[in-house]
Structures are given as C-alpha cells and as structure tokens.
Amino acid sequence: MKLLMQDFPHVLWNPAWFSGMKLLPGIYPPLYHLIIATAVAASGTTIEHAMVVCTAVAFLVMTASAYGFVRLISRSSAAAAVAGAVVLAVPAFWQPSLRSGEYPRLIAMAFACLATFLAALYTRKPGRLRLTAVIIAATCGMSTHDLTGGLGVLQVLGVLLFVNYRPLAERIKVVAGVAAAVAAMVLWLYLPTLVGFHAYYLIPQPRFVPNTGTSYRRLFETVGSSLKAFSPLLLPLTLLLMAAAAWFAWRRSSFSSKRFRQCVGASAAMLIVALVVLTYAYIGRFTHADLEIVGIYPNDMFTYAAWPLATTCGLLLAALASELRSRLRYLWRSALYVAPALAAVVCLVATVPVLKRDAFSYQQTAEIQLPIMPGSNGTKQYRLALTDATETSWINFFTNVPEVGGPFNQGAVNFTWSFWAESVLSNDPPSVAEMKFMLNWNAVRWIQAGSGPSAYGFYQDHPALFRYVGPSADNTYHNFVVRQTSPILAATDAPPVLIVGSAENYNLLLRALALTDVGPNTLIPVQGEANLNDYSLKELEQFPEIFLYGFQASNPRQAAKLLRGYVRHGGGLVIDVGGAAGLAAELAKDGAPLPVTKWRSFELYQSWHFAPSKSSLLRGIDLAKFSPAVYAQTFPYLVEGASQRSPGSSVDLLSDGRPVLVDEHVGKSTVIESGLNLPYHDDTFSNTTESSLLARLLLSSIARS
C-alpha cells in the first residue's frame, strides 16, 4: 500500500510483490489499493483504519446484495431475509477478514455480489444504464482480484442467461456483450499475465492420504468449532431444497409458474459457481490430487461458495412457496420459511463467539515474539532474519527493524539474494562459512528460528557464532543473537571487485565465494552492467580489479581499447570465458590484453584429468577434491581450453592436456584467464575447494594491482 501511494500514478508495482519474486507474471490488480489510498488521502485516517472500514462496508454490501438479489428474482422478502441470515451464519464467510487477512479478495467478492444484484435488477427492467452498471461492477471485481472477480463475472453471466426475461437468442447476445465489455476493460491488466503464463501457476503439492472423516466433517461441523467451518445448515439445506424443486419441476403444472421458472433459472446460475468452487476445493482437499493454482489454496475455497449457496437457498424457498398457493398449504408455506430462518438464527448465534475467539491478531502474535530480541527496538543498522519466512509479513507491521526477505516484505533489489538467504536460514544445514557470509552480507543481527531441531539446531550447535536469548512466549520460536556481524552501512578498506556480467552470473559468483566466507570483510563483489561498452575508462579505474563473467560487448573494438587502457593503468583483470570464448577471442584479436587469444571447446565427463604447474595460484589447493566434471548431474561438462596464447603468458593448470588456467603479468597488472566456468560449477556442487581457487584468482590479481 505504501509503495503504491509513493509511486502513484505508476500502478505497475508488481516488482515489489513477494519481495520481487517472479511468482505472478503480469500485474496484481490494483483497485483495492487505490480504494484504500483514496480513503486515506481524502479522510486523513491511517491505512489500517481505512482497511477496517472498507472491510466492514464489504460485508454490508455482500449481505445487502444477497437480500436484494433474492428479493428481486423471487419477489419474496421472507426468502431474501433467509438468504441473508444463512450467509451470515457461515463461519467461513468471515474467514478472509478475521483469520487470513485476504482483503483484496473480500472486496472483489463485494463487487461480485453487487454486480450479481445489478444483473437481477436488469432482468426486472432491461435498460442500457442498468447494463452499464452491471459491467462496471463486474469490471471492478476483476480489477481487484482475478479469482473472486472471475467468479463474480461467472455469476453475472449465469443470471443474464438463465433468468427468462427475454427470448434466449437476445439473452445470449446480452451475455456475449457483457463478457466482451468486461474483457475489453481489463485487458490492459491481464494481457501481461496471459502472455507470461507459465507452468508454475500449477505447482506440485505433497501427496497425502486424506483423513476422510475429519475432512468431510468440516462441511457439516457445528459452527462453534472454528472459522474454517463451512456450515451444518447450508449444504444440507441446499441439497434438500434442490431435491424438492426437482420434484416439483417434474410435475407439469410447475412449469406454468413464472416465479418458479425465474427462481430456478437464477439458482442454476448460482449453483454453477458453487459447483466450480466446491469441485476445486474437493479435488485439492479430499483427494490425492497433486496440483493447485498458485496462491489459491483448496482449503480457503469453501468461503467463496457461501454466498451463491445461500442465495440459492433463498431462491428455491421462494420457488417452492410459489407452488403452495391454497389455504390448506398455508402452514406448509410458513414452515418453508420459518424452519430455515430459525436454523439460520441458531447458527448465527453460535457463530458470534467464534468470530472473536478464532480471529487472528497480528499484533498479539507480534507482541509474543518481538520483545525477546535485545537491542532491536528502533535500530535500522541491522536486520532480523526468520527461518519461517511467512511470519515476516506481519512482523514488518510492528517493527522498524529491516528484515531479510519474506513473501510480503520490502521490495527486494535482487530476488536471488532473498531466496538464497531464506534457503541458508531454513534449509539443510549450510557450512559455517556460508552462514557467516550470508549473515554479514545481509547485516543480520537477530535470528528467529522456528520450532523443532531442524529449524534451530544449527544455531544451537554453534554457540561461538550465536547467543541463545530464549523462546517466544508461546514456545513456538527460538531466538538468537548473532555475535559478530557487519552493519548495513559501514566503512571498510576491503577492495571492491567490479563484476561485468549478467545478474545471474553475478549471483553465481557471490554464492560461490560464500562457501569459504570470502565476503565483505575480504573483498566486495560489486554488481555491474553486462555490457563492457556501458563503461568509461574513468568509471573502471575506480575499481582495483574487474571480473569478466557472462559479459557482453556490443562494440568489441571499443571494448578491447577500454580493457587496454584499464590494464595499462594498473587494474587487475580476471576473465572466465565459460560460454563466451568466441567474444573473448574477438576482443583479443582487437588488442585486448588477454593471456589467451584463441580457445577450443572440449568435453569432460567425471574426471578432470588435471595436471597442475608450480604456480602460486594453486599453492595449497587440493585439485583431487574438485567435484565431478559433469553438467546438470548427467551430461558432459564443457570446458574452454587455450589453443593459442600470448607470448608472455604462463600456464597454471592443464585439464586433459589443455591449458584451462593461464595468467600473464602486464606492467603492474596481472591478467588471469579461466576456461572452467568455475563460479557455475562451484555453486552447483557447493565445493569449498573450488571456492578457494576462485577466491585465490581474485585476490591474486588485486594484490598486484
């Protein structure tokens, strides 16, 4: 919300979503955030207060829409009241706000319900103004959240198609027109998503054996249990009314009742939506299905079936009542309304205590966990890290201490850093060196580890690095202080190394150096541009060394001249030509001071066949401890061997009889060439020996520069 308000009117703020993770292609719909931002700007209230008020209005809109929709279609205020009471009595109806905090989905539901009510209004008296209102409300739902907005559009189209207000051919035209209009209005928003659609929208989930008794009982359990309960009334009442309506429809006389047909038609529209929702929830919750849509959890889907099923109950009640017209059947008609109304009231009364008891308070939870962190109040020089990244979303609301990663946290400059840090914190135990590097690189001072030895065992086993300060008040988390770490902003005399290459190549180098803790206290890898021609000689001379890895050169002749000038003035140069031997050869041809001028690729499988020289670069490096020469654990590994060297160069390492590590002293500078694609191989296998060699190459060139 704050990011959007800062950057308005630039609403393409998706890079900050999930810390910049490339999880959702395209754009997350911004209307909810624009509504809150407008309310804050207009009233001067806080963002949090505006969210609460907006949520309360959404519930009022949904409940009123349920009443109005059933009232318009059935012309029965009693049936409409029952529908409103039934939906209010469903605990899951309240879950998005009180438990999950899914406010955009909730507001999209409100727009969807309003659009459905307006569609019913249109069927009573068709007109352009009313149809325009339907389109606008449905578009607002789609502009707030794709899932709930899409369900709302489906409801609207179903009402316009199944309610008999015009001949079928005309209804089909209306439905097509509304669908086209809504699609046209949200195309700018969803086209990037459709273009960038990838398979990771469907993610594999662990297979499990369903506990059928517990799972199915959730649909019928007593309302007093939890906000995840569906309802002991809603589904049985819907099924009972459907059976009764089917029996009456089977009788020919029933087709003569226009009210019956209208109610059944609108019910069909609602049941289609409910069927879509419950089918997805059923497949994901009660079966062995191993796919789900990213971010749409089957357990949460029961919420979205509450409104269409409640309105279906109201409509079918009115439809059945219209068939009981004689005085003898007056008592039956009364019972039709009174019985479900009383049941709904009982369920509603039973639900009220659950709303407060089961509501999730982020502030209470934060208060349990945060005070245990000594010295963390107010400082912005160190970060807080959590092994359970999902908790950072709410901790961020109650502390100014910056955090490492987290799904709803500050926008990350580089997603790979965030993912890497979370992996080191929470996955299989890393090496001590890698942990130290990551903590220093991210300025981590406090760590909050989850329960269980797998979460806090590493920190407990290394008391020299971490000081245990106690568990959280509820014993869920174990808190540690990092004994020595670098602040976010600090002066250092460690030499900077400019990495000229892509972001991914930079990340490979960073993770490779971390394995032996060659980090900010020893040298500082600085991420640069990938294209050499983007630099001037003056810019390069600010660095005592540059490392070319995964680099580009749009103008090789000019890039070669740039490197000549840099080396001539004493700058150290290291180049790994893995995947770029052709470009490197072109630079050498144009006069770049490289110790190798031509390369020839060759493949290795498993064994490197190393033959080292007596070079100082390899002193203390046990080449026998290199990981196997394979690519992706299966394929041969491609190496660039020198086929032609400059006259003053020296071979440091041979592989399969071919030079793969060559250096040359040029004036006051040292230029080192590698054909091993070492950062990639090192990071892939997490090999500390390879990390040591990589660090040696960088430090040796710096030492002479």
C-alpha positions in Angstrom: 0.0 0.0 0.0 2.8 2.4 1.0 4.7 1.6 -2.2 1.6 2.3 -4.3 0.9 5.6 -2.6 4.6 6.7 -3.0 4.7 5.8 -6.7 1.2 6.8 -7.8 0.1 7.1 -10.6 2.6 4.3 -11.6 0.4 1.4 -10.6 2.6 -1.3 -12.2 4.0 -2.0 -8.8 4.2 -5.8 -9.1 8.0 -6.0 -8.8 7.6 -5.3 -5.0 5.1 -8.1 -4.6 6.6 -11.2 -2.9 9.9 -9.3 -2.5 10.3 -9.1 -6.2 9.8 -12.8 -6.7 8.8 -13.7 -10.3 5.9 -15.7 -9.0 3.0 -13.9 -10.7 3.6 -12.8 -14.3 1.9 -9.6 -15.2 0.3 -7.3 -12.7 -1.6 -7.9 -9.5 -4.9 -6.0 -9.7 -4.6 -2.6 -8.0 -8.1 -1.4 -7.4 -8.3 -2.4 -3.8 -5.1 -0.5 -3.0 -6.4 2.5 -5.0 -9.6 2.5 -2.9 -7.7 2.4 0.4 -5.2 5.1 -0.8 -8.1 7.3 -1.9 -9.8 6.8 1.5 -6.6 7.7 3.3 -5.9 10.7 1.2 -9.5 12.0 1.5 -10.0 11.4 5.2 -6.6 11.7 6.6 -7.1 8.4 8.6 -4.5 5.7 8.8 -4.1 2.9 6.2 -5.0 0.3 8.9 -8.2 2.1 9.9 -9.2 2.6 6.2 -8.8 -1.1 5.7 -11.0 -2.0 8.6 -13.8 0.4 7.5 -13.5 -0.8 3.9 -13.8 -4.4 5.1 -16.9 -3.6 7.1 -18.5 -1.9 4.1 -17.7 -5.0 2.0 -19.7 -7.3 4.4 -22.6 -4.9 4.4 -22.6 -4.8 0.6 -22.4 -8.6 0.3 -25.2 -9.2 2.8 -27.4 -6.5 1.3 -26.8 -7.8 -2.2 -27.8 -11.3 -1.1 -31.1 -9.9 0.2 -31.7 -7.6 -2.8 -30.8 -10.3 -5.4 -33.2 -12.9 -3.9 -35.9 -10.2 -3.4 -35.7 -9.0 -7.0 -35.8 -12.5 -8.5 -38.3 -14.1 -6.2 -40.3 -11.1 -5.0 -40.3 -12.6 -1.6 -38.9 -10.6 1.3 -39.1 -13.6 3.6 -36.9 -15.7 1.2 -34.5 -12.8 0.9 -34.2 -12.5 4.6 -33.5 -16.2 5.0 -30.7 -15.9 2.3 -29.1 -13.0 4.2 -29.3 -14.8 7.5 -27.9 -18.1 6.1 -24.8 -16.4 4.6 -24.1 -14.5 7.8 -24.2 -17.8 9.7 -21.4 -19.4 7.7 -18.2 -19.1 9.7 -16.0 -19.5 6.5 -17.8 -16.4 5.2 -15.9 -14.3 7.8 -12.5 -16.1 7.5 -10.9 -13.9 4.8 -11.0 -10.8 7.0 -10.8 -12.2 10.6 -8.3 -15.0 10.0 -6.5 -14.8 6.7 -6.3 -11.1 6.0 -7.3 -11.6 2.4 -8.8 -8.1 2.0 -8.5 -7.7 -1.8 -10.3 -11.0 -2.3 -13.0 -9.9 0.1 -13.5 -6.5 -1.7 -13.6 -8.3 -5.0 -16.4 -10.6 -3.6 -18.3 -7.5 -2.6 -18.1 -6.1 -6.1 -19.1 -9.6 -7.5 -22.2 -9.7 -5.2 -23.1 -6.1 -6.2 -22.8 -7.0 -9.9 -25.0 -10.0 -9.4 -27.6 -7.9 -7.7 -27.4 -5.3 -10.5 -27.8 -8.2 -13.1 -31.1 -9.2 -11.3 -32.2 -5.6 -11.4 -31.5 -5.6 -15.1 -33.6 -8.7 -15.7 -36.6 -7.0 -14.0 -36.4 -4.0 -16.3 -33.7 -4.1 -19.0 -32.0 -0.8 -19.9 -28.7 0.5 -21.0 -28.0 2.3 -17.8 -28.6 -0.8 -15.7 -26.5 -3.0 -18.0 -23.7 -0.4 -17.8 -23.8 -0.6 -14.0 -23.5 -4.4 -14.2 -20.4 -4.1 -16.5 -18.7 -1.5 -14.3 -19.3 -3.5 -11.1 -18.1 -6.8 -12.7 -15.0 -4.9 -14.0 -14.3 -3.5 -10.6 -14.3 -7.1 -9.2 -11.8 -8.2 -11.9 -9.7 -5.2 -11.2 -9.5 -6.1 -7.5 -8.7 -9.8 -7.6 -8.6 -12.2 -10.5 -10.2 -15.3 -8.8 -13.1 -13.8 -6.9 -13.6 -11.2 -9.7 -13.8 -14.0 -12.2 -16.3 -15.9 -10.1 -18.4 -12.8 -10.0 -18.4 -12.4 -13.7 -19.5 -16.1 -14.0 -22.4 -15.3 -11.6 -23.4 -12.3 -13.6 -23.3 -14.1 -17.0 -25.3 -17.0 -15.5 -28.1 -14.7 -14.2 -28.3 -12.9 -17.5 -28.5 -16.2 -19.4 -30.7 -18.4 -17.2 -33.3 -15.9 -15.9 -36.1 -15.7 -18.5 -36.6 -12.0 -19.1 -36.1 -12.0 -22.9 -36.0 -14.7 -25.7 -33.0 -16.9 -25.5 -31.3 -15.5 -28.6 -31.4 -12.0 -27.1 -30.1 -13.2 -23.8 -27.2 -14.9 -25.5 -26.4 -11.6 -27.2 -26.5 -9.7 -23.9 -24.2 -12.3 -22.3 -21.7 -12.0 -25.1 -21.8 -8.3 -25.0 -21.2 -8.1 -21.2 -18.4 -10.6 -21.4 -16.7 -8.7 -24.3 -17.1 -5.4 -22.5 -15.6 -6.7 -19.2 -12.8 -8.4 -21.1 -12.0 -5.2 -23.0 -11.9 -3.1 -19.8 -9.5 -5.4 -18.0 -7.4 -6.4 -21.0 -4.6 -3.9 -20.1 -4.4 -5.6 -16.7 -4.4 -9.3 -17.6 -2.8 -9.4 -21.0 0.7 -9.4 -19.5 -0.4 -12.3 -17.3 -1.7 -14.3 -20.3 1.5 -13.6 -22.3 3.7 -14.5 -19.4 1.7 -17.6 -18.3 4.0 -20.4 -17.2 3.6 -23.9 -15.8 4.4 -22.7 -12.3 0.8 -21.5 -12.0 0.2 -25.1 -11.2 2.6 -26.3 -8.5 3.1 -29.8 -7.3 1.9 -30.5 -3.7 2.9 -33.4 -1.5 0.6 -36.3 -1.9 -1.2 -37.3 1.2 -3.7 -39.9 2.3 -6.9 -37.9 3.1 -8.4 -38.2 6.5 -11.9 -38.5 5.1 -13.7 -38.4 8.5 -12.1 -35.1 9.6 -12.1 -33.6 6.1 -15.8 -34.2 5.2 -16.9 -33.3 8.6 -15.6 -29.8 8.0 -18.6 -29.2 5.6 -21.1 -30.0 8.3 -19.5 -29.5 11.6 -21.0 -27.2 14.3 -20.5 -23.6 13.8 -18.9 -23.2 17.2 -15.8 -25.0 16.1 -13.7 -22.6 14.0 -13.8 -20.0 11.2 -12.8 -22.8 8.8 -16.1 -24.5 9.4 -18.5 -24.3 6.4 -21.9 -24.8 8.0 -24.1 -27.5 9.5 -27.0 -25.9 7.7 -26.0 -24.5 4.3 -25.1 -27.6 2.2 -27.8 -29.9 3.6 -30.4 -27.2 3.2 -29.3 -26.6 -0.4 -29.4 -30.3 -1.3 -32.9 -30.7 0.3 -34.3 -27.7 -1.5 -32.8 -28.9 -4.8 -34.4 -32.3 -4.4 -37.8 -30.7 -3.6 -37.5 -28.2 -6.5 -36.6 -31.1 -8.9 -39.7 -33.0 -7.7 -42.0 -30.0 -8.3 -40.4 -29.3 -11.7 -41.1 -32.9 -12.7 -44.8 -32.1 -12.3 -46.0 -30.4 -15.5 -48.1 -27.9 -13.6 -45.0 -26.4 -12.1 -43.8 -25.1 -15.5 -46.8 -22.8 -15.6 -45.5 -20.7 -12.7 -43.3 -17.8 -14.0 -41.9 -17.2 -10.5 -40.8 -20.8 -10.2 -39.0 -20.7 -13.5 -37.3 -17.4 -12.6 -36.1 -18.7 -9.3 -34.9 -22.0 -10.7 -33.0 -20.2 -13.5 -31.2 -17.8 -11.1 -30.5 -20.8 -8.8 -28.8 -22.6 -11.8 -26.5 -19.6 -12.3 -25.5 -19.6 -8.6 -25.1 -23.4 -8.5 -22.6 -23.3 -11.4 -20.3 -21.0 -9.5 -20.7 -23.1 -6.3 -20.0 -26.3 -8.3 -16.8 -24.8 -9.7 -15.6 -23.7 -6.3 -16.5 -26.9 -4.4 -15.1 -29.1 -7.2 -11.7 -27.4 -6.9 -11.8 -27.5 -3.1 -12.8 -31.2 -3.2 -10.0 -32.1 -5.6 -7.4 -30.3 -3.6 -8.6 -31.2 -0.2 -10.1 -34.6 -0.2 -8.3 -36.5 -2.9 -4.7 -37.4 -3.9 -4.5 -34.5 -6.4 -1.0 -33.0 -6.5 -1.8 -29.8 -8.4 -3.2 -26.5 -7.2 -3.3 -23.0 -8.7 -0.5 -20.8 -7.2 -1.8 -18.9 -4.2 -5.3 -20.4 -4.4 -5.5 -22.9 -1.6 -8.3 -25.5 -1.7 -9.0 -25.2 2.0 -9.8 -21.5 1.5 -12.2 -22.0 -1.4 -15.2 -23.1 0.8 -15.5 -19.4 1.6 -16.4 -18.5 -1.9 -19.3 -21.0 -2.1 -21.1 -19.5 0.8 -22.8 -16.6 -1.0 -24.0 -18.4 -4.1 -25.3 -21.3 -2.0 -27.1 -19.0 0.5 -28.8 -17.2 -2.3 -29.7 -20.5 -3.9 -31.5 -21.5 -0.7 -33.5 -18.3 -0.7 -34.4 -18.6 -4.4 -35.5 -22.3 -4.0 -37.5 -21.5 -0.9 -39.4 -18.8 -2.9 -39.8 -21.2 -5.8 -41.3 -23.9 -3.6 -43.6 -21.4 -1.8 -45.0 -20.3 -5.1 -46.3 -23.8 -5.7 -48.1 -23.9 -2.4 -50.9 -21.5 -3.0 -54.0 -23.0 -1.5 -55.1 -22.2 2.1 -54.6 -25.8 3.0 -51.0 -25.4 2.2 -50.5 -22.1 4.1 -48.9 -23.9 7.0 -46.5 -25.7 4.7 -45.5 -22.4 3.1 -45.0 -20.9 6.6 -42.9 -23.8 7.6 -40.8 -23.4 4.5 -39.6 -20.0 5.7 -39.8 -20.4 9.5 -37.7 -23.6 9.8 -34.6 -22.5 7.8 -34.9 -19.0 9.3 -34.8 -20.4 12.9 -32.0 -22.7 11.9 -30.0 -19.8 10.4 -30.6 -17.7 13.6 -29.3 -20.5 15.8 -26.3 -21.0 13.6 -25.7 -17.2 13.6 -25.9 -17.0 17.4 -23.4 -19.9 17.6 -21.1 -18.2 15.2 -20.7 -15.0 17.1 -18.5 -16.3 19.9 -16.2 -17.9 17.3 -15.7 -14.6 15.5 -13.8 -13.1 18.4 -12.2 -16.3 19.7 -10.8 -17.5 16.3 -9.9 -14.1 14.9 -6.2 -13.9 14.2 -4.5 -10.8 15.8 -1.2 -10.0 14.2 -0.4 -7.5 16.9 -0.9 -10.0 19.7 1.3 -12.6 17.9 4.0 -10.0 17.2 4.0 -8.9 20.8 4.6 -12.5 21.8 7.7 -12.8 19.6 9.4 -9.4 19.2 10.3 -8.2 22.8 12.7 -11.1 23.2 15.1 -9.6 20.7 17.6 -7.5 22.8 18.6 -4.2 21.4 16.2 -4.5 18.4 14.0 -1.5 19.2 14.4 1.3 16.7 17.7 0.3 15.1 18.0 0.2 11.3 21.6 -0.8 11.1 21.0 -4.5 11.4 18.4 -6.9 10.1 16.1 -9.5 11.6 16.0 -12.9 9.9 13.4 -15.7 10.3 13.6 -19.3 9.4 9.8 -19.2 8.8 9.7 -16.6 6.0 5.8 -16.3 6.1 6.0 -14.7 9.5 7.8 -11.6 8.2 4.6 -10.3 6.6 3.1 -9.3 9.9 6.3 -8.6 11.9 7.1 -5.9 9.4 4.0 -4.0 10.6 5.1 -3.7 14.2 8.9 -3.1 14.0 11.1 -0.7 12.1 13.9 -3.2 12.1 14.6 -4.2 8.5 14.2 -7.8 7.6 15.8 -10.4 5.3 13.4 -11.5 2.5 9.9 -12.7 3.3 7.0 -13.0 1.0 5.2 -9.8 1.9 8.3 -7.8 2.8 10.1 -4.8 1.4 10.8 -4.9 -2.3 14.0 -6.8 -2.9 16.7 -5.4 -5.1 17.6 -8.9 -6.2 15.2 -11.8 -5.8 18.0 -14.4 -5.9 19.6 -12.9 -2.8 16.3 -13.1 -0.9 15.7 -16.7 -2.0 19.3 -17.7 -1.2 19.2 -16.1 2.2 16.0 -17.9 3.1 17.4 -21.1 1.9 20.5 -20.8 4.0 18.4 -19.9 7.0 15.9 -22.6 6.8 17.0 -25.5 4.6 19.5 -28.2 5.3 22.4 -27.0 7.5 24.9 -25.0 5.4 28.6 -24.7 6.0 29.6 -22.4 8.8 31.5 -20.2 6.3 28.4 -19.8 4.0 26.2 -18.9 7.0 28.7 -16.3 8.2 29.0 -14.8 4.7 25.2 -14.6 4.3 24.7 -13.1 7.8 27.4 -10.4 7.1 26.2 -9.7 3.6 22.6 -9.1 4.9 23.7 -7.4 8.1 21.7 -9.9 10.2 21.9 -9.4 14.0 18.8 -11.3 15.2 17.5 -14.7 14.1 14.1 -16.1 14.9 14.1 -19.8 14.3 11.0 -22.0 14.2 10.2 -24.9 16.5 11.9 -28.2 16.1 15.6 -29.2 15.9 15.5 -28.9 12.1 14.8 -25.2 12.5 17.0 -24.1 15.3 19.6 -27.0 15.6 22.3 -25.3 13.5 22.2 -22.1 15.7 22.2 -24.1 18.9 25.1 -26.2 17.8 27.4 -23.2 17.1 27.5 -21.1 20.4 30.6 -19.3 19.2 28.5 -17.7 16.4 25.1 -17.4 18.0 23.9 -16.5 21.5 20.6 -18.0 22.6 18.3 -15.5 24.2 15.2 -17.7 24.8 12.0 -18.9 23.3 8.9 -16.8 22.3 6.2 -16.6 24.9 4.2 -19.4 23.3 7.4 -21.6 22.9 6.9 -21.6 19.1 10.1 -19.7 18.2 13.7 -19.8 19.4 15.6 -16.5 19.3 19.3 -16.0 18.8 21.6 -13.0 18.6 24.5 -13.1 16.0 27.6 -12.4 18.0 29.6 -10.7 15.2 28.1 -9.2 12.0 28.5 -6.2 9.8 26.0 -3.3 9.9 24.0 -2.3 6.9 26.1 0.8 6.4 29.8 0.5 7.3 33.2 1.9 6.2 35.7 -0.8 5.1 39.1 -1.0 3.5 38.2 -4.2 1.7 38.9 -3.8 -2.1 35.9 -3.7 -4.4 35.8 -6.0 -7.5 33.5 -5.0 -10.4 31.7 -7.9 -11.8 30.9 -7.3 -15.5 28.2 -9.8 -16.5 24.6 -10.6 -16.1 22.7 -10.6 -12.8 22.7 -14.4 -12.8 26.4 -14.6 -13.4 27.0 -12.2 -10.5 24.8 -14.3 -8.2 26.7 -17.4 -9.1 30.0 -15.7 -8.2 28.5 -14.4 -4.9 27.2 -17.8 -3.8 30.5 -19.5 -4.9 32.6 -17.1 -2.8 30.3 -17.5 0.2 31.2 -21.2 0.5 34.6 -20.1 2.0 33.3 -16.8 3.5 35.3 -14.7 1.1 33.0 -11.8 1.6 32.6 -8.2 2.6 35.5 -8.2 5.1 37.9 -9.6 2.4 36.7 -8.2 -0.9 33.4 -6.6 -2.1 31.9 -8.0 -5.3 30.1 -5.1 -6.9 27.4 -5.9 -9.5 27.9 -4.1 -12.7 26.4 -3.9 -16.1 26.7 -6.9 -18.5 28.0 -4.8 -21.5 31.6 -3.6 -21.4 30.7 -0.7 -23.7 28.4 0.8 -21.0 31.5 1.9 -19.1 34.1 4.6 -19.5 37.7 4.2 -18.6 37.2 6.7 -15.7 34.5 4.5 -14.2 36.5 1.3 -14.5 39.5 3.0 -12.8 37.5 3.3 -9.6 38.0 -0.4 -9.1 41.3 -2.1 -8.5 40.0 -5.2 -10.3 37.3 -6.2 -12.7 36.0 -9.8 -13.3 34.5 -10.6 -16.7 32.0 -13.4 -16.5 28.9 -13.8 -18.7 29.8 -10.4 -20.2 28.8 -8.7 -23.5 30.5 -6.2 -25.8 28.3 -4.5 -28.4 31.4 -2.9 -29.9 34.3 -5.3 -29.4 36.9 -2.9 -30.8 36.0 -0.2 -28.4 35.7 -2.7 -25.5 39.2 -4.0 -26.3 40.6 -0.5 -26.2 38.9 0.1 -22.9 40.5 -3.0 -21.4 43.9 -2.0 -22.7 43.7 1.4 -21.0 42.4 -0.2 -17.7 45.3 -2.7 -17.5 47.9 -0.2 -18.6 46.9 2.0 -15.6 47.4 -1.0 -13.2 44.0 -2.5 -12.9 43.8 -6.2 -12.3 41.7 -8.3 -14.7 40.2 -11.8 -14.3 38.2 -13.4 -17.1 36.2 -16.6 -17.1 35.4 -17.4 -20.7 32.8 -20.1 -20.0 30.2 -19.7 -22.7 31.9 -16.6 -24.1 35.1 -17.9 -25.7 34.0 -16.5 -29.1 33.6 -13.0 -27.8 36.8 -13.2 -25.8 38.7 -14.3 -29.0 37.3 -11.3 -30.8 38.4 -8.9 -28.0 41.9 -10.5 -28.1 42.0 -10.0 -31.9 41.2 -6.3 -31.4 44.0 -5.9 -29.0 42.6 -6.7 -25.5 45.4 -7.7 -23.1 44.3 -11.3 -22.6 46.8 -14.1 -21.9 44.8 -16.4 -24.3 43.9 -15.3 -27.8 42.1 -18.4 -29.1 40.1 -21.2 -27.5 38.8 -24.6 -28.4 36.0 -26.3 -26.5 36.2 -29.8 -25.2 34.1 -32.1 -23.1 34.9 -33.9 -19.8 32.9 -36.5 -18.0 33.5 -37.2 -14.3 37.3 -36.9 -14.3 39.1 -33.5 -14.8 42.5 -35.1 -15.7 44.2 -32.1 -14.1 48.0 -31.5 -14.4 48.9 -28.5 -12.2 52.0 -26.4 -12.6 54.1 -24.9 -9.7 52.1 -21.6 -10.0 51.4 -19.8 -6.7 47.8 -19.7 -7.8 47.4 -23.4 -6.9 49.5 -23.5 -3.8 47.5 -25.4 -1.1 44.7 -26.2 -3.5 43.9 -30.0 -3.5 42.6 -30.5 -7.0 41.6 -34.0 -6.1 38.8 -32.6 -4.1 37.1 -31.0 -7.1 33.5 -32.2 -7.7 33.0 -34.4 -10.8 33.2 -32.7 -14.2 29.5 -33.1 -15.2 26.8 -30.7 -16.2 23.3 -31.0 -14.5 24.5 -34.2 -12.8 24.2 -36.1 -16.1 25.8 -34.5 -19.1 29.5 -33.9 -20.0 31.0 -30.7 -18.8 32.1 -28.2 -21.5 35.5 -26.6 -20.9 37.3 -23.9 -22.9 40.9 -24.8 -23.5 43.5 -22.4 -24.8 44.6 -23.2 -28.3 46.7 -20.0 -28.7 48.4 -17.9 -26.0 50.1 -14.6 -25.9 54.0 -14.7 -25.7 54.3 -13.6 -22.1 51.6 -15.9 -20.6 52.1 -18.8 -18.2 50.0 -21.9 -17.9 48.8 -22.6 -14.3 46.6 -25.6 -14.9 46.1 -28.2 -17.6 42.9 -30.3 -18.0 43.1 -33.3 -20.3 46.4 -31.9 -21.6 44.9 -28.5 -22.5 45.5 -25.1 -20.7 42.4 -24.1 -18.8 44.0 -21.6 -16.4 46.5 -19.1 -17.7 48.0 -15.8 -16.3 50.1 -13.0 -17.6 51.8 -10.0 -15.9 51.2 -6.9 -18.0 53.2 -4.0 -16.5 51.9 -3.6 -12.9 48.8 -5.7 -13.6 48.0 -9.4 -13.5 45.5 -10.8 -16.0 44.1 -14.2 -15.3 42.1 -16.3 -17.7 39.9 -19.4 -16.8 38.1 -21.7 -19.1 36.5 -23.7 -16.3 33.2 -21.8 -15.9 34.3 -22.0 -12.2 31.5 -20.0 -10.4 28.8 -22.1 -12.0 30.4 -25.4 -11.2 31.3 -24.3 -7.7 27.8 -23.1 -6.9 26.2 -26.2 -8.4 28.2 -28.6 -6.2 28.9 -26.3 -3.2 32.5 -27.2 -3.3 34.8 -25.4 -0.9 38.0 -26.3 -2.7 36.7 -24.7 -5.9 35.5 -21.7 -3.9 39.1 -21.4 -2.5 40.6 -21.4 -6.0 38.1 -18.8 -7.3 38.9 -16.6 -4.3 42.6 -17.1 -5.0 42.3 -15.9 -8.6 40.5 -12.7 -7.5 42.8 -11.9 -4.5 46.0 -12.6 -6.5 45.0 -10.1 -9.2 44.1 -7.5 -6.6 47.3 -7.9 -4.7 49.4 -6.9 -7.7 47.1 -4.1 -9.0 
